[in-house]
């Protein structure tokens, strides 16, 4: 009777339908989604078009300032987007709400296609004999026009004007900061030889107690023993690590600015930079020691590339530990208590298994020569962490839907189909694994399959679909329903997931989106886990049966 009474009154019917109608535009295409789509389009065209036309490196051959302009543009975009999100979120939210009612502009999209086609034809005409003249100017104009039209197709010009007005003078400061960063970055290259000399002497001092027979050549920056030696290039000076940790530190200070005590918190920047610089010299010394001990392949192929990231992650984790443990850095509340609510981390059960696998992977890579024999470390780290935290997952619904394995199978088919477009690669079993004894080979393969089908899907889905997807929606992510749909969260979490898969990032991003849809269908993380496990299991079968080892 209640239902019939409501249906009998049209005004009640309209009123009950008004809430979904108001919320749907935000789900269609808000500001965040449009910015992501615009950025993806520009990046994909910038990467794929030169490769398809065979004109890679044309901009650098036309003018030596092209790399500087590219770095400045990227720095401006990053600084402006980050600062706008931190400082002007209410204004951007209002713009996003209004923008959701505006469709993608077809006329600007057509203009983009025409100008990018013109850009491609001019690229082909310029590439054989590049010279800066009228044709080159037309090439630059076409490239800028294509970018501008793409931006106007995603976000109409009036909304761009609102963004500029809503963020005040931020665009001026971001421009100045971008130019300053790129100018300083270019200028610091002149310091590389001097800084490399300091790194050389520091590594020499560290090695001296361990290698009495060490030889060193300061003029050529060569250090080592009769059995193994290295030359410290300017790229190993430590300046890149200083820049990386500085950028991370600034972002960390901005994000936690309300919980940190200033100017006390600023001390983390010089301390972090000093630690990174010293640890870079320790890395070089360890490289020499490993090579001198006889593990030359491990030193060259594994430790050399992985140790830098291990050092960065250790220092980055130190920032957060300092924020939580050092009372001198934190804001005190009026009653004298220290504000720690943000640092009471509710994310442990969601991200720690993934971080354990990530950390074990770095150690395994550092110990690797021609073949990653220490892959079982990843399985052990992830499995142990999951077992320790298992009781904390008791509140999750572990009933599996039929939709989950089907989604995983679809992802596998897409993965294999896209792999057909890659150039052919050797698919034989890696030589070290093939030459190993049967028990060692079977044990390694068993661990590899166990990791791919069990620990990796559990850890990655907990981190990306269980945590990151909802964290992009709200800081209080645990209050967000696992069935709440958002384009920004879907694309953002899937893209980050994809980028962690290296050369397979495109198909991995698509896979992440499909796993998220498996989660959203019923709001159960187990569906995403099973979909992911199904994909990995089918890939494992493809690798072992059809010898497609490049998929691993």
Secondary structure, 3 states (H helix, E strand, C coil): CHHHHHHCCHHHHHHHHHHHHHHHHHHHCCHHHHHHHHHHHHHHHHHHHHHHHCCCCHHHHHCCCHHHHHHHHHHHHHHHHHHHHHHCHHHHHHHHHHHCCCCCCHHHHHHHHHHHHHHHHHHHHHHCCCCCCHHHHHHHHHHHHHHHHHHHHHCCHHHHHHHHHHCCCHHHHHHHHHHHHHHHHHHHHHHHHHHHHHHHHHHHHHHHCCCCCCEEECCCCEEECCCCEEECCHHHCCHHHHHHHHHHHHHHHHHCCCCECCCHHHHHHHHHHHHHHHHHHHHHHHHHHHHHCCCHHHHHHHHHHHHHHHHHHHHHHHHHHHHHHCHHHECECCCCCECCHHHCCCCHHHHHHHHHHHHHHHHHHHCCCCCCHHHHHHHHHHHHHHHHHHHHHCCCCCCCCHHHHHHHHHHHHHHHHHHCCCCCCCCCCCHHHHHCCHHHHHHHHHHHHHHHHHHHHHHHHHHHHHHHHHHCCCCCHHHCCCCCCCHHHHHHHHHHHHHCCHHHHHHHHHHHHHHHHHHHHHCCHHHHHHHHHHHHHHHHHHHHHHCCHHHC
